[in-house]
Amino acid sequence: MTQILDSVPSTYSQRILCSYYNATGHIQIVRISNISSSYFERVVFPGVRLLFEALPEASLEIHTSTTISTIFADNIPCSQLQVAKCGSVVLVQHGVNKATISKSQKP
């Protein structure tokens, strides 16, 4: 399953399309906190791919949910999560997780 969410305001010219896949068996909370002029925080369920726009200098913080609290798991530069566009098809690769998402699959 893929979620496609908020885009960066058009006032920013250097926006990139990014992808993050929750390959764990736990709910994760992801957020971008190093860009002071914007706010991005989402819950990503296990097996869900999140597509989002970000600035190249942004970093995605990943927090994994446990029964009692959340644990900081990773901090990934959004430039490493950037996806490639090929015509009307978006090619996604993050680590060993690969997917092809065409425009017809978007909600």
N, C-alpha and C positions, 0 to 999 in steps of 0.2 A: 504494500500500500504506500502511496506517495501523498504527502501534504505539500501544497504550494501556498505560501503565505505572503505576508506583507513585502512590499518593495521599498527600497530606499527612495526618499523624495527626489524628484527630478532635478532639484537644484545641485545635486552632486553629479558631476560628469563622469567620474571614474567608478561606476558601479560594476560589480561582477556577480554572476549567478553562481551560487554555491549549493552543494549537496552534502547532507550528513545522513548516515544510515545508522540506526540503533541496532547493532548486532548482538546486544546483550539480552538477557532474559529479564531485565529490570526496566522500570520506567526511569527515564532520564529527564532532567531539566537542563536545557541549553540556553545560553544567553551571551550577548555581546555587551561587554561593559567598558571596553576601553575607548569607545567613541562617545564623547560627552554630549554631543548634539542629537543623539538618537537612542532609542530604547528598543531592545529586542530580547524577548524571553519566551520560550515555548516549552511545553511538555511533549516529549517524544516517546511513544509507546514502543515496546519491543517489536522488531521487524518492520518498523515504519521508516521511510526515507523522507527527509525534510528538504525541500528546495526553498532557498531564500536568497534575496539580494543583500549584498554587503559592500562595504568599502574595502579596497585591497589591503589596507592596514589594520582592519578589524581582526579580532581573535574570538573564536567561539569557545566559551567555557562549558564544560560538560560536568554535570553533577548527577551521580547515580543514586537513586532512591532506595533506601533500605526500609525495614519496618519501623524504625525509630527515627531516622534522620536521613539527611543526604550527605554523600561523601564526594568531595572534589575528585574527579576522575582524570580529567585531561584539559589541556588548553591548546587548541589547534589554530594556527593562522588561517584566516579565510582564504588567503591566496593558495593554500594547499587543498582547499575544498572546492576550488573553482571548477566548473564543468565546461565542456567544449560544446559549441553549437555547430551543427553541420546542416545548413538549410533549415528545414522544419523539424529536425530531430535534435534532441539534446542527448549527448553522450556523457554518462556519469561514471566516474571511477573514483573510489575512495578506498584505499588499501586493496584488499582482495575482493571487495564488493563492487560488482559491475551491474549496470542496468541501462537500457535504452528506453527513453521516454519520448514518444512523439506528441505533437500538439493534440492529436485526437484523444490522448489518454488524460489530458488535463481536465479537472472538474469544471 
